[in-house]
């Protein structure tokens, strides 16, 4: 089986050696340099990659990735797209071969999008950027996805493989918003892009624009993935809270809980909202509902805080204020199992333990 890696890059010299080492299990590595000002291209070539330089004006990710795919040899059984700030766990190639040998033309694998300050995994979900040489193309100017254009996709899971994203925190992503706006103008019926645009407006503090975009996402006839719909409702609630419209924010959170009750995130947001308002019974109830969900989803919708110390932290505060000292102590102990270096949690546990009789 022939497996090749392909990528686009710009000013990624600092990651070149690490990336090439990780991708060395492939039969060949092909990179499209889109205008580096540093030594990215020379470094990659010296390490064995085939590098072509070509600039795009205006730049868009789908066009660049489709162009980079053109350099992959025609005899490829599997084309694996990664970025230079990513690396696979060793042995990924064998796992991909096993997955593809089932007759699949695309492979899914575990992805760690970020890491928390204490080194633990943050956002974790499953992605597929490994596919057959023909019949696939990249779409959308940003938040681009590779999709089948003929015959459909037959996916297989590459068990045991993790792609780890370790980006440069100082690299600007300022160009994402105008590219997202372009995505929506190009395909106004695409619910995914509408959701991403609303979220991006929220990140930029443009709350009214975010609310409008997120409501539009919910109105689209193709917006049927309830996990993402619930996320839009949560974001609307967050924007309304930032605008001081608390009653409306509460209403949207309740809608989010009803939309996807199998997710921890809506329940956790509701617990946090109750905690902020001093509604201890509500905080305890919603934190309990979140913790009753024991299985983390495989999609990007899941948040690291929902699976860390926070639900137990909120529960401990609520139970303490409700007079359940023993329950508060147990919740704090579990919270510390998730965040053993958290000094505030340590102090809270010490206080509760000393005052629980």
N, C-alpha and C positions, 0 to 999 in steps of 0.2 A: 504494500500500500504506500502511496506517495502522499505525504502530508507537508504542506508548505504554510509558512507564516507570512502574512503581509500586514503593512501598517502605513500610516501617514505620520509625519513628524515635523516639528518646527522648534528649533532651539531646545533640544533635549539631550545635549551632549552629556550632561551629568548622569543621565540614566542609561546611556548607550551600553556600557559594559555589562551592567547588571541585567539589562533586558536581553542582550545577545546570549549571555550565559544561560538564562532561563529558556530561551527559544531554540537553543542549540540542538534539541532533540528532533527538530524538524529536518526535512530533506533539503530545505532551502529557505532563505529569508529575503523578502523583497520589501523595500521601503520607498515611499514617495516623499521626498523632502519638499515641503511647500513654501520654502523661503527662509531657511535658518540663517541667522547672522553669526552663529557660533560654529564650532567644529563638528556639529552633529554628523553631517554626511561623511566627512573624512574618517571620523572615528568608527562609524558603522562599516564603512568599506574596509578599513584595516582589520576589522574583526570578522569579515567574511560575508557581509550582507551585500546584496545587489541594490544600489541606490540610484534613483533617478530624481532629478530636481525639476520641479515644474510649479510655477506660482499661479494662483487663481485670484482673479479680481473681478467681481467681489468674491470673497472666499465663502464657501459653503461646504459642510462636512460630507454630504452625500456625494457631491461631484468629485471631491478629492478621494473618497474611499472607493468609489466605482473606478476611478482612474487607476488607483493603486492595485485593484484586483486584476486589471488588464495585464499587469506584468507577471502574474503567477502563471507558471507553465501549464499548458493544456492537459498534460498527463496527471494533473493533481486529482487525487481521490477526495481530499479534504483540504479546504482553504481556511486557515485559522487567523482571524483578524484580532490583533491586540494593539494596545498603545504602549509607548516606550516607558511610561510610568507604571506599568503593570508587570507582574511576574507570576508564572505558574509554579505550583508545587512540583517537585521533581517526579518523574514518572508519568507525566501527563500524556505523552505521546502514546504509550502502550494502552492507557485507558481510552483514548480517543479511537485507537484502532479497534479495540474490543467493541466499543459502542457502534462504530460505523460498520463493522462486519455483520451486524444484524440486518443490513439492508437500508439503514437510515441514510438520508442525505443531509442531515443537520444534527448537531450534537449540542446538548445543554450541559452546563456545568455550574458549579457554585462560584459566586463572585462576592468578594469582600470590597465594598465600595470605599470604606474608610475605616480608620482605627481611632479609638478614643484616646484621650491623653494618658490613660494608664496602660495603654498598649493592647487593650482588649478590642475584639472586633466590634465595629459599629454597625452600619447598614450591611446586611447580608441577604442576598437573593440569588436566584438562578437565572442565567442568561444563555443566549445562543448566538455566538458570532463565529461559529465553525460550520461550514456548509460545503456542498458540492461546487465544483468549478463552474458549472453552467446552471442556469435556471434560477439564479438569485441576483438581487441588486439592492443597493442602498437607497433609501428614500428619506427625505426631509433635510432642510438646511442645517438643523441642529437637533440634538436628541434623536439622531438618525437611527434607523433600524434596517437590518438586512431582511428582506422578505422574498418569498418564492414568486417568480413571475410566470412560471409554467409548471404544471404537474403537481403543485403543492409541496409541502414539506412533511417529511417523515422523521420525527425527532427520536433520538435515543439519549439516555443519560450517561454521562461519563462519571461514574461513581468514584469518589476518592480524589477528584481533581478540584483544586481551588485556584482561581485567578485572583491575585491580590493587587489592589490598587493603592499605590503609595505615591501620590502626586506632590508636586512642588506647591506648597501653600501660598507662595508669593506670586504665582503665575496668574495673571488677570483672566477672568472669565466675563469681562464686561461686554464682550460682543455677543453673548448668548441671547440677551433680551431682544435686540433688533432682528436676530435670526429667527427667534421664536415668533415674533410678530409677522415676519415674512412667511413662515410655515403656515400660519393661520390664514393669511391672505391667499396663499397658493391653494390651500385645501381647507376651506371653511367648514367642511363637513366632518373633518377628522377630529373625533372626540379626544384622543390622546393629546394632540397638540393644544387643544383648548384648555385641557387640565394643566398641562405644563406651563402655559402662558399665564394662567391665573396664579399658579404657585410662584412663578417668577415675579409677577407684579407684587405679590405679598412680600417676597424677600426684599424687594426694593422699597417697601413702605407705601406703595401706591394702592391703598386698601380699597378705595371705591372701584378702581379699574380691576383689581383682583376679584372683587365680589361679582362684578358684571361678567368677567370672563369665566369664572367658576360656575355661575348660574347658567351661562350659555352651554358649558360642558354638560350640565345636568339635563338641559333641554334637547340636546342632540339625540336623534332617534337611534344612533349607533352606540350611544353611551350605556352599554348594558353590563359592563363589568362592575359589580356592586362594590368590590373592594375600593376601586378608584373613585366611584361615586361617593362613597363614605368619606374618603380623603378630601374630596372637594367640599363636602359639607363641613368637615372639621376646619378646613382652611377658611371657609366663609365665617364660621364661628369665631375663629381667631382674629380675623379682620374686623368683625363687628365689635369684639371686645376692645381692640385697639382704638376703635372709634367711640368707645364709651356706650355702646348700645347693648347693654348686658342682657336684657330680656330676649332680644332677638338672637344673641349669641347662644343662650341656653336652649332656645328652640331648635337651632340648627345642630347643636350637639346631640340633642335627643333624636333628631332625624338620622344623624350619623350612626348612632347606636342601633337604631332600628334597621338601617340599611344593611349593615354588615355586623351582626351581633357575634359572629365568630372571630372577630378581630379584637385584640387587646386595646388598640390605639384609641378608638372612640370612647371606650369605658374609662381609660386612663385620663383622657382629656376632661371627661365629665367629673371624675374624681378630683382632679386638680382645680377645676372651676369651683366645685363645692368647697374645697379646702380654702381657696382664696376668699370665699364669701363667708367662712366660718360655719358652714352647714355640715356639721360633723356626721350626722346620720347619713347624709347623701354621700359624703366623701368615703365613709366606710363601706357603704353599699357598692358604689361604683368601683372602688379599688378591689373589693372582693369579686365583683363580676369580671374584672380584668384578670385577676389571678386564677380564676376558675378555668381560663383558657390556657391549656398547657402546651399546645402545639404552635410553634411559630410558622407563619406562612412562608412560602418560597418566593414571594413576589417582593418588589421594591417598596411596597406599601408599608411593610413592617418597619418600626423604628427601634433603635437600640435601647432607648430609655424605657420602653415598654417591657423589655426583657431583662432589665437590670434591677437596681435597688429601688428605683422611684416608686413603684406600686406599693411595696412594703413600707417605704418611708411615709407615704401619704396615709396608709392604713394605720401605722403606729401613732401618728399625730391625732387622727380621728378617734381612735380607740382610747387614747389617753384622755382626750377631752370629754369622752363619753363615760369615763370612770372605769374603763376596763384596763387596769394596770398590767395584768398578766398578759392579756392579748397584745398590748402595746409593746411589752418587753420581747415577746416572741417574734413579732413583726420586725422589730429593730435588729434582733439577732440574725434574722434571715437577710435583711437589707445589708448587713455588714458582711455576710458571706459573699454578696455580689460586689461590694465596694469596701474591702477590708481596711483601706487606708483613709477612708473618709472621716476626718476629725469631728465634724459636726455630728455624724451618726454615733461615733464613739461617745461623745459627750452626752448626747441624748440617752443612750443606753445606760450610761453611768447614773444619770439623774433619775431615770425611770426605775432602775434597780434599787437605788437608795431610798426611793419614795413609794415603793410598791406595797409596803405593808400597811 
